[in-house]
Amino acid sequence: MTDIATTEEDIKEQSVEYDHEEHELEATGESRQFLTFMMDDEEYGVDILSVQEIRGWEPATVLPNAPDYVKGVINLRGTIVPVVDLRQRFGLDSMEYGAITVVVVVKVSLENNDEKIIGLVVDAISDVYTVKAENMRPAPDITEHANAEFIENLMNVEKNMVVLLNLPRLMEFSQSSAVQATS
């Protein structure tokens, strides 16, 4: 397991733009790779093939009438990218952004074959895991809370339980909430 970046300099050193062709062979086998990150002392993960870039936190341009969890937009090489604070989106206690706060920029394929790019504000990057499909489990159906819709699977890595996020579902809820907020 790699160390979690603890300083702004570490974040800059670990800032990476992923080469997806490099990872495609590994993702087509029985294993998948996940980038994991920390929020409120819990580890969450997203499919590494969806990750476009990891950036240190920088203030975003605020959008009027956007939900509280939408921090605004950033310009990423000419593409306007909405930035969502996952802590706020999941109803966790808010935290002041610091030197290790990062934005994970992901590309999400939606059900209508549309693709969206979104930045996810997280506490810190944790690791990249390669996990076999048989080590992933569906989340138990114990709640009807809207946040349960964001969980794709759970996986055990060493002694840790990692929550794998369903990014298309997260985007759908974020878009419908934004529309409701402006109505």
N, C-alpha and C positions, 0 to 999 in steps of 0.2 A: 504494500500500500504506500503511496506517495504521501509526503507531508502536505498538510493543508497550508496554503499560502497565508502568512501572518503579517506581512508588511506590504506597503504599496509597491515597493521594489520587487518583491516576490510575485505580486500580481502581474506586473509588467513583464517579468521574465517568463511567467507561465501563460501569458496571453497568447492564444494560438488561433490561427485560422485553419480549420481542419480540411485536409485533402481527402474527400470522400472516396475517390477511386482507390486509395490506399486501403481503406477499411471495407470495401465492398466484398472482397473475397472472404473475409472473416465473417461477415454478416450473412452470407449465403449458405454457410454450413449449418450445423446443428447449434452453434453458439451465436449469441448476439453480444454486442458491446454496449455498455451504458456509461455515460458520464454521470457521476453522482455529485451532489452538492448538499450542503447543510442548511437547515432552517430550524430554529428553535431546538437545537440539539438532536434533531432527527435527520436521517439521511434519505434523500429523494434522488431519483434517477430519471434520465431521458435517454432514448435511443441515440447513440453517438452519431448515427447517420443524419439525424435532424439538426445537429449542432453545426452552425455556420462559423461562430466566433465566440470567444470569451473575452470580455472587456472589463477593465476596472470601472467602477461607478463614476459617472460624470452627470451633472445635472441635465435634465431633459427640458425641452420646451413644453410648458404646461398647456393643455387643451381645455378650453372652457366647457363646462357641463359634462366632463368625463367622470366616470366613477372614481371614487377615492383611490382605488388600487391601480388605476392607470396614472402613472407618474408623468406621462407626457410622451413626446416623440424625440428621437434622435436621428441625425442624418448619418447614414452609414454608406459612405462612398456613393452618394446620390440617391439612395433609397431611404424613404422616410419609414422609420421603424417605431411602432408603438412599444412603450416600456411598461410592463406590468410588475408590480411588487407582489410576489407570490405569498409573502407573509400576510399582507392585507387581503389578498384574494382568498386565502384559506381561513381568514378570521383569527390568525395568530396575533399575539402581542406585537406591536410595531417596535422597531429598533432603529436607532440612529445609524445612518450609513457611515461606514468607516473605511479604513485602508484596505480591508480584506473583502468588502462588499463588491460583488461582481454582477455583471449583466451577461447572461448566457443568451446569445442570439441564436434562435432556432428557426428552421423553415418547417412549416406544418402543412401537410397535404390534407385538405378538407374533403368531406364526402362528395361535394359537387365538383371534384377534380380541380378545384382552385387551390393555389398555394399562397400562404401568408407567411410573412417574416415577423417575428415578435421577439422583443427582448424581455427576459425574465430576471428580475432582481432577486438575488439569493444571498444568504449570509457569507458563504465561502464555498469554493470548489473542494471536493473531497478526493475523488479518484476516478479511474476508468476501470471497469470490471468487464471481463469476458465471462458470460454465464450461459450454461447449457439450458435449453428449453425445459428440460425435466426439473431444473432447480427453481423454476418460476411457478408461483401458485396464484390462483385468482384470489382477490380480496374477499374476505367473508362478507356475506350480505347481512350486516347487522344494523345498518342505518339507512334511513331514507333521506339523509342530509344531502344537499346538492354537492358538497365536496366529495362525496363517495363516487360521484360520476367521473371525477378526475383521475381515479386510480385505475390503472390498467392491470397491474399484477403486483405481487410482492415477491421478493427474493431474499434468500439468506446468503450472506457473504461473510465467511468466518463466523464471528459471533453477532453480526449486525443484521437487522431486518431493514431492507431498503424498499421504499415505496416507489414503484415505477409509475410515472405519470402518463395519462392519456392526453397528449397534446392536442389532437383534433377536438376532443370533447371540451378541453379547457378553452380553446379558441371559440368554439360555438357558444359557450356560456358567456365568455367575455364580450363577444360581439352582440349577443342578445341583450346583455345587461347594459351595454353602452347605448344601444338603440332605445331601451326603456328609459334610460336616464335623460335622453334628449327629447323624449316624447312629451 
